[in-house]
């Protein structure tokens, strides 16, 4: 399992609007993408930061998802005035209490 971790900066209302748009426009497409396993959004309102984490079966699936979903993510960030600060891939080496559907994507 691989995660794509994206960090953003923006006012709380910008981040919240970005999450709303992402879940309405990009998430339905991701759910149909091969290898997609889920999404998690974290928000630090006090410091105007947010993290979006997508979960993928393989690095290849994450790369394919980024090739098509990345421009949508970038457009949403630009439209709401949030700034994407970083984008990194991580291997998931341990989870406890999280389940992922083997049948998704």
Biopython code that builds the backbone (N, CA, C, O; Angstrom):
import numpy as np
from Bio.PDB.StructureBuilder import StructureBuilder

atoms = [
    (1, "UNK", "N", (0.847, -1.174, 0.000)),
    (1, "UNK", "CA", (0.000, 0.000, 0.000)),
    (1, "UNK", "C", (0.889, 1.232, 0.000)),
    (1, "UNK", "O", (1.926, 1.281, 0.662)),
    (2, "UNK", "N", (0.449, 2.228, -0.766)),
    (2, "UNK", "CA", (1.181, 3.477, -0.925)),
    (2, "UNK", "C", (0.234, 4.630, -0.630)),
    (2, "UNK", "O", (-0.956, 4.554, -0.934)),
    (3, "UNK", "N", (0.762, 5.700, -0.037)),
    (3, "UNK", "CA", (-0.032, 6.912, 0.163)),
    (3, "UNK", "C", (0.604, 8.063, -0.599)),
    (3, "UNK", "O", (1.825, 8.155, -0.727)),
    (4, "UNK", "N", (-0.247, 8.925, -1.092)),
    (4, "UNK", "CA", (0.198, 10.202, -1.661)),
    (4, "UNK", "C", (-0.247, 11.247, -0.654)),
    (4, "UNK", "O", (-1.442, 11.404, -0.405)),
    (5, "UNK", "N", (0.715, 11.969, -0.071)),
    (5, "UNK", "CA", (0.449, 12.943, 0.983)),
    (5, "UNK", "C", (0.659, 14.344, 0.412)),
    (5, "UNK", "O", (1.757, 14.692, -0.021)),
    (6, "UNK", "N", (-0.400, 15.132, 0.417)),
    (6, "UNK", "CA", (-0.350, 16.485, -0.128)),
    (6, "UNK", "C", (-0.662, 17.467, 0.985)),
    (6, "UNK", "O", (-1.659, 17.314, 1.689)),
    (7, "UNK", "N", (0.186, 18.477, 1.148)),
    (7, "UNK", "CA", (-0.051, 19.495, 2.168)),
    (7, "UNK", "C", (-0.455, 20.812, 1.500)),
    (7, "UNK", "O", (0.029, 21.172, 0.427)),
    (8, "UNK", "N", (-1.357, 21.509, 2.181)),
    (8, "UNK", "CA", (-1.889, 22.774, 1.684)),
    (8, "UNK", "C", (-1.835, 23.822, 2.778)),
    (8, "UNK", "O", (-1.843, 23.493, 3.964)),
    (9, "UNK", "N", (-1.779, 25.090, 2.377)),
    (9, "UNK", "CA", (-1.949, 26.210, 3.296)),
    (9, "UNK", "C", (-3.103, 27.055, 2.793)),
    (9, "UNK", "O", (-3.267, 27.266, 1.592)),
    (10, "UNK", "N", (-3.903, 27.537, 3.744)),
    (10, "UNK", "CA", (-5.022, 28.396, 3.392)),
    (10, "UNK", "C", (-5.889, 28.663, 4.596)),
    (10, "UNK", "O", (-5.839, 27.939, 5.591)),
    (11, "UNK", "N", (-6.683, 29.705, 4.499)),
    (11, "UNK", "CA", (-7.624, 30.025, 5.572)),
    (11, "UNK", "C", (-8.623, 28.878, 5.725)),
    (11, "UNK", "O", (-8.880, 28.149, 4.768)),
    (12, "UNK", "N", (-9.187, 28.716, 6.927)),
    (12, "UNK", "CA", (-10.121, 27.612, 7.149)),
    (12, "UNK", "C", (-11.233, 27.531, 6.108)),
    (12, "UNK", "O", (-11.569, 26.440, 5.649)),
    (13, "UNK", "N", (-11.809, 28.673, 5.729)),
    (13, "UNK", "CA", (-12.899, 28.617, 4.749)),
    (13, "UNK", "C", (-12.398, 28.175, 3.371)),
    (13, "UNK", "O", (-13.145, 27.546, 2.621)),
    (14, "UNK", "N", (-11.156, 28.492, 3.029)),
    (14, "UNK", "CA", (-10.580, 28.030, 1.760)),
    (14, "UNK", "C", (-10.384, 26.518, 1.778)),
    (14, "UNK", "O", (-10.721, 25.824, 0.819)),
    (15, "UNK", "N", (-9.839, 26.023, 2.872)),
    (15, "UNK", "CA", (-9.603, 24.580, 3.000)),
    (15, "UNK", "C", (-10.929, 23.827, 2.984)),
    (15, "UNK", "O", (-11.071, 22.830, 2.275)),
    (16, "UNK", "N", (-11.897, 24.300, 3.761)),
    (16, "UNK", "CA", (-13.195, 23.624, 3.816)),
    (16, "UNK", "C", (-13.883, 23.608, 2.459)),
    (16, "UNK", "O", (-14.490, 22.604, 2.087)),
    (17, "UNK", "N", (-13.797, 24.707, 1.715)),
    (17, "UNK", "CA", (-14.377, 24.752, 0.374)),
    (17, "UNK", "C", (-13.617, 23.816, -0.564)),
    (17, "UNK", "O", (-14.227, 23.161, -1.409)),
    (18, "UNK", "N", (-12.309, 23.748, -0.426)),
    (18, "UNK", "CA", (-11.511, 22.829, -1.232)),
    (18, "UNK", "C", (-11.878, 21.376, -0.973)),
    (18, "UNK", "O", (-11.987, 20.588, -1.912)),
    (19, "UNK", "N", (-12.068, 21.016, 0.284)),
    (19, "UNK", "CA", (-12.480, 19.646, 0.625)),
    (19, "UNK", "C", (-13.861, 19.352, 0.045)),
    (19, "UNK", "O", (-14.092, 18.270, -0.493)),
    (20, "UNK", "N", (-14.778, 20.313, 0.152)),
    (20, "UNK", "CA", (-16.122, 20.116, -0.399)),
    (20, "UNK", "C", (-16.054, 19.873, -1.909)),
    (20, "UNK", "O", (-16.675, 18.941, -2.421)),
    (21, "UNK", "N", (-15.301, 20.713, -2.613)),
    (21, "UNK", "CA", (-15.186, 20.547, -4.062)),
    (21, "UNK", "C", (-14.491, 19.243, -4.435)),
    (21, "UNK", "O", (-14.888, 18.572, -5.389)),
    (22, "UNK", "N", (-13.453, 18.886, -3.681)),
    (22, "UNK", "CA", (-12.741, 17.638, -3.947)),
    (22, "UNK", "C", (-13.672, 16.438, -3.794)),
    (22, "UNK", "O", (-13.682, 15.541, -4.636)),
    (23, "UNK", "N", (-14.451, 16.427, -2.719)),
    (23, "UNK", "CA", (-15.340, 15.281, -2.498)),
    (23, "UNK", "C", (-16.462, 15.223, -3.531)),
    (23, "UNK", "O", (-16.956, 14.141, -3.848)),
    (24, "UNK", "N", (-16.866, 16.374, -4.057)),
    (24, "UNK", "CA", (-17.941, 16.389, -5.059)),
    (24, "UNK", "C", (-17.449, 16.107, -6.472)),
    (24, "UNK", "O", (-18.165, 15.487, -7.259)),
    (25, "UNK", "N", (-16.234, 16.552, -6.807)),
    (25, "UNK", "CA", (-15.793, 16.455, -8.200)),
    (25, "UNK", "C", (-14.714, 15.412, -8.443)),
    (25, "UNK", "O", (-14.771, 14.695, -9.442)),
    (26, "UNK", "N", (-13.747, 15.311, -7.569)),
    (26, "UNK", "CA", (-12.604, 14.437, -7.812)),
    (26, "UNK", "C", (-12.775, 13.072, -7.163)),
    (26, "UNK", "O", (-12.409, 12.063, -7.765)),
    (27, "UNK", "N", (-13.312, 13.013, -5.972)),
    (27, "UNK", "CA", (-13.450, 11.745, -5.263)),
    (27, "UNK", "C", (-14.284, 10.721, -6.033)),
    (27, "UNK", "O", (-13.906, 9.550, -6.053)),
    (28, "UNK", "N", (-15.391, 11.096, -6.665)),
    (28, "UNK", "CA", (-16.123, 10.088, -7.451)),
    (28, "UNK", "C", (-15.261, 9.485, -8.567)),
    (28, "UNK", "O", (-15.339, 8.287, -8.840)),
    (29, "UNK", "N", (-14.451, 10.311, -9.199)),
    (29, "UNK", "CA", (-13.557, 9.788, -10.236)),
    (29, "UNK", "C", (-12.519, 8.855, -9.612)),
    (29, "UNK", "O", (-12.249, 7.786, -10.160)),
    (30, "UNK", "N", (-11.934, 9.240, -8.475)),
    (30, "UNK", "CA", (-10.927, 8.399, -7.822)),
    (30, "UNK", "C", (-11.494, 7.052, -7.412)),
    (30, "UNK", "O", (-10.807, 6.035, -7.513)),
    (31, "UNK", "N", (-12.720, 7.032, -6.957)),
    (31, "UNK", "CA", (-13.334, 5.763, -6.526)),
    (31, "UNK", "C", (-13.358, 4.740, -7.654)),
    (31, "UNK", "O", (-13.332, 3.534, -7.407)),
    (32, "UNK", "N", (-13.408, 5.221, -8.886)),
    (32, "UNK", "CA", (-13.403, 4.319, -10.042)),
    (32, "UNK", "C", (-12.003, 4.032, -10.566)),
    (32, "UNK", "O", (-11.843, 3.206, -11.464)),
    (33, "UNK", "N", (-10.995, 4.691, -10.028)),
    (33, "UNK", "CA", (-9.623, 4.505, -10.504)),
    (33, "UNK", "C", (-9.063, 3.181, -10.000)),
    (33, "UNK", "O", (-9.290, 2.797, -8.852)),
    (34, "UNK", "N", (-8.342, 2.496, -10.853)),
    (34, "UNK", "CA", (-7.730, 1.224, -10.490)),
    (34, "UNK", "C", (-6.721, 1.432, -9.373)),
    (34, "UNK", "O", (-5.828, 2.273, -9.479)),
    (35, "UNK", "N", (-6.866, 0.667, -8.308)),
    (35, "UNK", "CA", (-5.920, 0.700, -7.208)),
    (35, "UNK", "C", (-6.211, 1.712, -6.117)),
    (35, "UNK", "O", (-5.498, 1.738, -5.114)),
    (36, "UNK", "N", (-7.232, 2.547, -6.271)),
    (36, "UNK", "CA", (-7.568, 3.525, -5.240)),
    (36, "UNK", "C", (-8.204, 2.817, -4.052)),
    (36, "UNK", "O", (-9.080, 1.971, -4.233)),
    (37, "UNK", "N", (-7.769, 3.156, -2.829)),
    (37, "UNK", "CA", (-8.278, 2.492, -1.631)),
    (37, "UNK", "C", (-8.896, 3.423, -0.608)),
    (37, "UNK", "O", (-9.494, 2.952, 0.359)),
    (38, "UNK", "N", (-8.770, 4.740, -0.790)),
    (38, "UNK", "CA", (-9.406, 5.628, 0.166)),
    (38, "UNK", "C", (-8.736, 6.989, 0.233)),
    (38, "UNK", "O", (-7.698, 7.233, -0.382)),
    (39, "UNK", "N", (-9.370, 7.867, 1.004)),
    (39, "UNK", "CA", (-8.889, 9.245, 1.141)),
    (39, "UNK", "C", (-9.136, 9.712, 2.564)),
    (39, "UNK", "O", (-10.137, 9.361, 3.188)),
    (40, "UNK", "N", (-8.205, 10.508, 3.062)),
    (40, "UNK", "CA", (-8.283, 11.061, 4.405)),
    (40, "UNK", "C", (-7.885, 12.525, 4.327)),
    (40, "UNK", "O", (-6.881, 12.864, 3.701)),
    (41, "UNK", "N", (-8.667, 13.395, 4.960)),
    (41, "UNK", "CA", (-8.342, 14.826, 5.001)),
    (41, "UNK", "C", (-8.145, 15.240, 6.457)),
    (41, "UNK", "O", (-8.955, 14.909, 7.323)),
    (42, "UNK", "N", (-7.068, 15.961, 6.710)),
    (42, "UNK", "CA", (-6.748, 16.467, 8.044)),
    (42, "UNK", "C", (-6.657, 17.981, 7.962)),
    (42, "UNK", "O", (-6.178, 18.524, 6.966)),
    (43, "UNK", "N", (-7.120, 18.671, 9.015)),
    (43, "UNK", "CA", (-7.146, 20.134, 8.974)),
    (43, "UNK", "C", (-6.676, 20.697, 10.308)),
    (43, "UNK", "O", (-7.208, 20.351, 11.363)),
    (44, "UNK", "N", (-5.677, 21.564, 10.249)),
    (44, "UNK", "CA", (-5.179, 22.297, 11.415)),
    (44, "UNK", "C", (-5.636, 23.744, 11.245)),
    (44, "UNK", "O", (-4.921, 24.562, 10.666)),
    (45, "UNK", "N", (-6.812, 24.051, 11.745)),
    (45, "UNK", "CA", (-7.383, 25.388, 11.572)),
    (45, "UNK", "C", (-6.531, 26.478, 12.223)),
    (45, "UNK", "O", (-6.424, 27.587, 11.700)),
    (46, "UNK", "N", (-5.929, 26.153, 13.362)),
    (46, "UNK", "CA", (-5.140, 27.136, 14.098)),
    (46, "UNK", "C", (-3.938, 27.644, 13.292)),
    (46, "UNK", "O", (-3.542, 28.803, 13.422)),
    (47, "UNK", "N", (-3.360, 26.765, 12.457)),
    (47, "UNK", "CA", (-2.160, 27.132, 11.702)),
    (47, "UNK", "C", (-2.408, 27.200, 10.191)),
    (47, "UNK", "O", (-1.461, 27.256, 9.407)),
    (48, "UNK", "N", (-3.686, 27.195, 9.784)),
    (48, "UNK", "CA", (-4.058, 27.321, 8.363)),
    (48, "UNK", "C", (-3.360, 26.289, 7.482)),
    (48, "UNK", "O", (-2.823, 26.619, 6.424)),
    (49, "UNK", "N", (-3.377, 25.030, 7.937)),
    (49, "UNK", "CA", (-2.747, 23.945, 7.183)),
    (49, "UNK", "C", (-3.716, 22.788, 7.046)),
    (49, "UNK", "O", (-4.601, 22.589, 7.878)),
    (50, "UNK", "N", (-3.529, 22.030, 5.973)),
    (50, "UNK", "CA", (-4.327, 20.825, 5.761)),
    (50, "UNK", "C", (-3.465, 19.785, 5.059)),
    (50, "UNK", "O", (-2.503, 20.111, 4.364)),
    (51, "UNK", "N", (-3.834, 18.532, 5.259)),
    (51, "UNK", "CA", (-3.153, 17.414, 4.617)),
    (51, "UNK", "C", (-4.221, 16.520, 3.996)),
    (51, "UNK", "O", (-5.205, 16.160, 4.642)),
    (52, "UNK", "N", (-4.008, 16.175, 2.745)),
    (52, "UNK", "CA", (-4.852, 15.191, 2.075)),
    (52, "UNK", "C", (-4.024, 13.948, 1.816)),
    (52, "UNK", "O", (-2.915, 14.034, 1.288)),
    (53, "UNK", "N", (-4.556, 12.793, 2.184)),
    (53, "UNK", "CA", (-3.835, 11.533, 2.007)),
    (53, "UNK", "C", (-4.705, 10.592, 1.186)),
    (53, "UNK", "O", (-5.821, 10.263, 1.587)),
    (54, "UNK", "N", (-4.193, 10.159, 0.035)),
    (54, "UNK", "CA", (-4.878, 9.135, -0.745)),
    (54, "UNK", "C", (-4.123, 7.827, -0.582)),
    (54, "UNK", "O", (-2.897, 7.814, -0.471)),
    (55, "UNK", "N", (-4.866, 6.727, -0.569)),
    (55, "UNK", "CA", (-4.302, 5.393, -0.378)),
    (55, "UNK", "C", (-4.451, 4.600, -1.676)),
    (55, "UNK", "O", (-5.516, 4.592, -2.294)),
    (56, "UNK", "N", (-3.370, 3.936, -2.076)),
    (56, "UNK", "CA", (-3.311, 3.213, -3.340)),
    (56, "UNK", "C", (-2.683, 1.840, -3.128)),
    (56, "UNK", "O", (-1.891, 1.647, -2.206)),
    (57, "UNK", "N", (-3.040, 0.888, -3.988)),
    (57, "UNK", "CA", (-2.484, -0.457, -3.867)),
    (57, "UNK", "C", (-1.005, -0.501, -4.217)),
    (57, "UNK", "O", (-0.249, -1.252, -3.601)),
    (58, "UNK", "N", (-0.575, 0.298, -5.205)),
    (58, "UNK", "CA", (0.819, 0.286, -5.668)),
    (58, "UNK", "C", (1.261, 1.704, -6.037)),
    (58, "UNK", "O", (0.434, 2.604, -6.186)),
    (59, "UNK", "N", (2.558, 1.887, -6.179)),
    (59, "UNK", "CA", (3.092, 3.167, -6.640)),
    (59, "UNK", "C", (2.595, 3.468, -8.050)),
    (59, "UNK", "O", (2.293, 4.617, -8.372)),
    (60, "UNK", "N", (2.512, 2.445, -8.885)),
    (60, "UNK", "CA", (2.028, 2.644, -10.254)),
    (60, "UNK", "C", (0.594, 3.149, -10.258)),
    (60, "UNK", "O", (0.252, 4.031, -11.046)),
    (61, "UNK", "N", (-0.247, 2.603, -9.388)),
    (61, "UNK", "CA", (-1.632, 3.071, -9.289)),
    (61, "UNK", "C", (-1.671, 4.511, -8.785)),
    (61, "UNK", "O", (-2.461, 5.315, -9.278)),
    (62, "UNK", "N", (-0.826, 4.844, -7.809)),
    (62, "UNK", "CA", (-0.771, 6.218, -7.291)),
    (62, "UNK", "C", (-0.314, 7.181, -8.380)),
    (62, "UNK", "O", (-0.855, 8.280, -8.506)),
    (63, "UNK", "N", (0.676, 6.774, -9.163)),
    (63, "UNK", "CA", (1.160, 7.623, -10.249)),
    (63, "UNK", "C", (0.088, 7.820, -11.318)),
    (63, "UNK", "O", (-0.087, 8.927, -11.825)),
    (64, "UNK", "N", (-0.621, 6.761, -11.657)),
    (64, "UNK", "CA", (-1.696, 6.871, -12.654)),
    (64, "UNK", "C", (-2.812, 7.770, -12.133)),
    (64, "UNK", "O", (-3.361, 8.577, -12.883)),
    (65, "UNK", "N", (-3.145, 7.637, -10.866)),
    (65, "UNK", "CA", (-4.168, 8.493, -10.268)),
    (65, "UNK", "C", (-3.750, 9.949, -10.261)),
    (65, "UNK", "O", (-4.571, 10.837, -10.489)),
    (66, "UNK", "N", (-2.472, 10.198, -10.001)),
    (66, "UNK", "CA", (-1.972, 11.572, -9.981)),
    (66, "UNK", "C", (-1.968, 12.179, -11.375)),
    (66, "UNK", "O", (-2.217, 13.373, -11.537)),
    (67, "UNK", "N", (-1.686, 11.355, -12.383)),
    (67, "UNK", "CA", (-1.632, 11.861, -13.750)),
    (67, "UNK", "C", (-2.985, 12.414, -14.189)),
    (67, "UNK", "O", (-3.052, 13.403, -14.918)),
    (68, "UNK", "N", (-4.057, 11.770, -13.742)),
    (68, "UNK", "CA", (-5.393, 12.218, -14.141)),
    (68, "UNK", "C", (-6.055, 13.092, -13.078)),
    (68, "UNK", "O", (-6.716, 14.075, -13.413)),
    (69, "UNK", "N", (-5.886, 12.747, -11.804)),
    (69, "UNK", "CA", (-6.531, 13.495, -10.733)),
    (69, "UNK", "C", (-5.761, 14.715, -10.275)),
    (69, "UNK", "O", (-6.344, 15.633, -9.698)),
    (70, "UNK", "N", (-4.446, 14.741, -10.525)),
    (70, "UNK", "CA", (-3.615, 15.857, -10.096)),
    (70, "UNK", "C", (-4.063, 17.201, -10.640)),
    (70, "UNK", "O", (-4.157, 18.166, -9.882)),
    (71, "UNK", "N", (-4.345, 17.291, -11.947)),
    (71, "UNK", "CA", (-4.816, 18.574, -12.478)),
    (71, "UNK", "C", (-6.127, 19.047, -11.843)),
    (71, "UNK", "O", (-6.335, 20.247, -11.665)),
    (72, "UNK", "N", (-7.009, 18.104, -11.504)),
    (72, "UNK", "CA", (-8.259, 18.480, -10.818)),
    (72, "UNK", "C", (-7.953, 19.043, -9.435)),
    (72, "UNK", "O", (-8.520, 20.059, -9.034)),
    (73, "UNK", "N", (-7.056, 18.383, -8.706)),
    (73, "UNK", "CA", (-6.640, 18.855, -7.375)),
    (73, "UNK", "C", (-6.045, 20.254, -7.468)),
    (73, "UNK", "O", (-6.381, 21.135, -6.676)),
    (74, "UNK", "N", (-5.162, 20.450, -8.437)),
    (74, "UNK", "CA", (-4.512, 21.750, -8.600)),
    (74, "UNK", "C", (-5.519, 22.847, -8.934)),
    (74, "UNK", "O", (-5.420, 23.966, -8.431)),
    (75, "UNK", "N", (-6.481, 22.521, -9.780)),
    (75, "UNK", "CA", (-7.515, 23.491, -10.155)),
    (75, "UNK", "C", (-8.370, 23.886, -8.958)),
    (75, "UNK", "O", (-8.697, 25.059, -8.779)),
    (76, "UNK", "N", (-8.727, 22.904, -8.144)),
    (76, "UNK", "CA", (-9.520, 23.198, -6.942)),
    (76, "UNK", "C", (-8.730, 24.108, -6.002)),
    (76, "UNK", "O", (-9.265, 25.103, -5.513)),
    (77, "UNK", "N", (-7.469, 23.778, -5.746)),
    (77, "UNK", "CA", (-6.644, 24.603, -4.848)),
    (77, "UNK", "C", (-6.563, 26.033, -5.364)),
    (77, "UNK", "O", (-6.687, 26.984, -4.592)),
    (78, "UNK", "N", (-6.356, 26.184, -6.659)),
    (78, "UNK", "CA", (-6.269, 27.526, -7.241)),
    (78, "UNK", "C", (-7.601, 28.268, -7.118)),
    (78, "UNK", "O", (-7.625, 29.451, -6.776)),
    (79, "UNK", "N", (-8.699, 27.581, -7.395)),
    (79, "UNK", "CA", (-10.021, 28.224, -7.348)),
    (79, "UNK", "C", (-10.409, 28.706, -5.955)),
    (79, "UNK", "O", (-11.098, 29.717, -5.823)),
    (80, "UNK", "N", (-9.978, 27.995, -4.915)),
    (80, "UNK", "CA", (-10.343, 28.406, -3.553)),
    (80, "UNK", "C", (-9.267, 29.272, -2.909)),
    (80, "UNK", "O", (-9.471, 29.788, -1.810)),
    (81, "UNK", "N", (-8.131, 29.440, -3.569)),
    (81, "UNK", "CA", (-7.074, 30.293, -3.043)),
    (81, "UNK", "C", (-6.145, 29.609, -2.064)),
    (81, "UNK", "O", (-5.406, 30.287, -1.350)),
    (82, "UNK", "N", (-6.157, 28.268, -2.006)),
    (82, "UNK", "CA", (-5.228, 27.542, -1.137)),
    (82, "UNK", "C", (-3.928, 27.288, -1.904)),
    (82, "UNK", "O", (-3.921, 27.253, -3.135)),
    (83, "UNK", "N", (-2.855, 27.116, -1.180)),
    (83, "UNK", "CA", (-1.541, 26.903, -1.781)),
    (83, "UNK", "C", (-1.077, 25.487, -1.479)),
    (83, "UNK", "O", (-0.983, 25.102, -0.313)),
    (84, "UNK", "N", (-0.782, 24.700, -2.524)),
    (84, "UNK", "CA", (-0.221, 23.370, -2.317)),
    (84, "UNK", "C", (1.255, 23.535, -1.975)),
    (84, "UNK", "O", (2.012, 24.118, -2.751)),
    (85, "UNK", "N", (1.668, 23.023, -0.813)),
    (85, "UNK", "CA", (3.038, 23.200, -0.329)),
    (85, "UNK", "C", (3.938, 22.008, -0.636)),
    (85, "UNK", "O", (5.127, 22.190, -0.897)),
    (86, "UNK", "N", (3.394, 20.790, -0.609)),
    (86, "UNK", "CA", (4.233, 19.621, -0.867)),
    (86, "UNK", "C", (3.380, 18.452, -1.321)),
    (86, "UNK", "O", (2.174, 18.391, -1.080)),
    (87, "UNK", "N", (4.057, 17.523, -1.991)),
    (87, "UNK", "CA", (3.424, 16.304, -2.492)),
    (87, "UNK", "C", (4.459, 15.191, -2.391)),
    (87, "UNK", "O", (5.517, 15.262, -3.017)),
    (88, "UNK", "N", (4.153, 14.160, -1.602)),
    (88, "UNK", "CA", (5.114, 13.088, -1.357)),
    (88, "UNK", "C", (4.419, 11.737, -1.352)),
    (88, "UNK", "O", (3.236, 11.632, -1.028)),
    (89, "UNK", "N", (5.167, 10.709, -1.716)),
    (89, "UNK", "CA", (4.683, 9.333, -1.639)),
    (89, "UNK", "C", (5.317, 8.640, -0.441)),
    (89, "UNK", "O", (6.496, 8.835, -0.145)),
    (90, "UNK", "N", (4.519, 7.829, 0.242)),
    (90, "UNK", "CA", (5.010, 7.031, 1.360)),
    (90, "UNK", "C", (4.488, 5.614, 1.218)),
    (90, "UNK", "O", (3.355, 5.411, 0.784)),
    (91, "UNK", "N", (5.304, 4.632, 1.580)),
    (91, "UNK", "CA", (4.837, 3.259, 1.701)),
    (91, "UNK", "C", (4.170, 3.111, 3.059)),
    (91, "UNK", "O", (4.682, 3.607, 4.063)),
    (92, "UNK", "N", (3.037, 2.436, 3.093)),
    (92, "UNK", "CA", (2.383, 2.127, 4.362)),
    (92, "UNK", "C", (3.061, 0.874, 4.912)),
    (92, "UNK", "O", (3.035, -0.183, 4.281)),
    (93, "UNK", "N", (3.663, 1.001, 6.087)),
    (93, "UNK", "CA", (4.367, -0.149, 6.660)),
    (93, "UNK", "C", (3.621, -0.774, 7.836)),
    (93, "UNK", "O", (3.951, -1.878, 8.270)),
    (94, "UNK", "N", (2.608, -0.059, 8.356)),
    (94, "UNK", "CA", (1.847, -0.611, 9.477)),
    (94, "UNK", "C", (0.551, 0.164, 9.643)),
    (94, "UNK", "O", (0.545, 1.391, 9.544)),
    (95, "UNK", "N", (-0.537, -0.533, 9.893)),
    (95, "UNK", "CA", (-1.790, 0.088, 10.299)),
    (95, "UNK", "C", (-2.398, -0.745, 11.415)),
    (95, "UNK", "O", (-2.116, -1.938, 11.535)),
    (96, "UNK", "N", (-3.219, -0.123, 12.218)),
    (96, "UNK", "CA", (-3.926, -0.835, 13.288)),
    (96, "UNK", "C", (-5.325, -0.250, 13.335)),
    (96, "UNK", "O", (-5.496, 0.934, 13.626)),
    (97, "UNK", "N", (-6.309, -1.057, 13.056)),
    (97, "UNK", "CA", (-7.686, -0.613, 13.137)),
    (97, "UNK", "C", (-8.220, 0.002, 11.850)),
    (97, "UNK", "O", (-9.363, 0.457, 11.823)),
    (98, "UNK", "N", (-7.425, 0.029, 10.785)),
    (98, "UNK", "CA", (-7.891, 0.550, 9.506)),
    (98, "UNK", "C", (-8.095, -0.617, 8.554)),
    (98, "UNK", "O", (-7.271, -1.529, 8.492)),
    (99, "UNK", "N", (-9.191, -0.585, 7.814)),
    (99, "UNK", "CA", (-9.430, -1.627, 6.825)),
    (99, "UNK", "C", (-9.611, -0.993, 5.460)),
    (99, "UNK", "O", (-10.130, 0.117, 5.340)),
    (100, "UNK", "N", (-9.185, -1.694, 4.450)),
    (100, "UNK", "CA", (-9.290, -1.246, 3.078)),
    (100, "UNK", "C", (-9.932, -2.358, 2.275)),
    (100, "UNK", "O", (-9.581, -3.529, 2.423)),
    (101, "UNK", "N", (-10.861, -1.993, 1.437)),
    (101, "UNK", "CA", (-11.576, -2.968, 0.629)),
    (101, "UNK", "C", (-10.688, -3.510, -0.480)),
    (101, "UNK", "O", (-10.121, -2.743, -1.258)),
    (102, "UNK", "N", (-10.568, -4.816, -0.553)),
    (102, "UNK", "CA", (-9.785, -5.422, -1.623)),
    (102, "UNK", "C", (-10.503, -5.358, -2.959)),
    (102, "UNK", "O", (-9.880, -5.542, -4.005)),
    (103, "UNK", "N", (-11.801, -5.100, -2.939)),
    (103, "UNK", "CA", (-12.569, -5.082, -4.182)),
    (103, "UNK", "C", (-12.654, -3.705, -4.814)),
    (103, "UNK", "O", (-13.116, -3.585, -5.949)),
    (104, "UNK", "N", (-12.220, -2.654, -4.110)),
    (104, "UNK", "CA", (-12.303, -1.303, -4.676)),
    (104, "UNK", "C", (-11.321, -1.149, -5.814)),
    (104, "UNK", "O", (-10.196, -1.645, -5.751)),
    (105, "UNK", "N", (-11.757, -0.450, -6.869)),
    (105, "UNK", "CA", (-10.885, -0.158, -8.011)),
    (105, "UNK", "C", (-10.368, -1.383, -8.604)),
    (105, "UNK", "O", (-9.616, -1.328, -9.577)),
]
sb = StructureBuilder()
sb.init_structure("model")
sb.init_model(0)
sb.init_chain("A")
sb.init_seg("    ")
for serial, (resi, resn, name, xyz) in enumerate(atoms, 1):
    if name == "N":
        sb.init_residue(resn, " ", resi, " ")
    sb.init_atom(name, np.array(xyz, "f"), 0.0, 1.0, " ", f" {name:<3s}", serial, name[0])
structure = sb.get_structure()
